[in-house]
Amino acid sequence: MTGSEHRPVVVMLCTGNAARSVMATVIGRARTDAVRFVGAGSHSIEGLPMSGRTRRALEGLGLADGAHRSHQLTAADARGADLIVAFAPEHVDYVRRVHPEAAARTATIKRLVAELRPGPEPLVQRVAALKLADAKVPRDEEVVDPGGGEDEEFIACAREIDALMDQLLPLL
């Protein structure tokens, strides 16, 4: 594959791969074929279907994914990712601790929409320029987990992620 044919691999990472990363993965896949999105969790039980609350929140955005099964982030996922998009500072901490080789390619979605710049360079080079491996991760970079909440919390989370993805996708 030549550089122009490479589809960047972007891992969307939350805790259980049950809400935030699922929403972002489904949104990303619906909006572009130029990026390969993979959803994963830092503390996921492998193979669970999407919760009804997550499904209903996505349906509110006009989206669906009946095939989703939860997935624990693996070493292969971390190695193969051009970028790991985290939804909370503790997910960045997890990658730094468990998959340190991917630390320089891991940031919260809020940091990425604020700092990643578009350009002709490949995504990997633009991410490397951010020097993420040891960057401080403020606690306010979190997209709050709707888990345990009612439909309204899931819908609010889906809307927030939808808006963040609108900003992130052109940068990828």
PyMOL commands that set and color helices and strands:
alter all, ss='L'
color gray80, all
select helices_A, chain A and resi 3-5+20-31+52-59+75-80+89-98+100-105+109-115+123-128+139-141+151-171
alter helices_A, ss='H'
color red, helices_A
select strands_A, chain A and resi 9-14+36-41+83-86+106-108
alter strands_A, ss='S'
color yellow, strands_A
deselect
rebuild
show_as cartoon
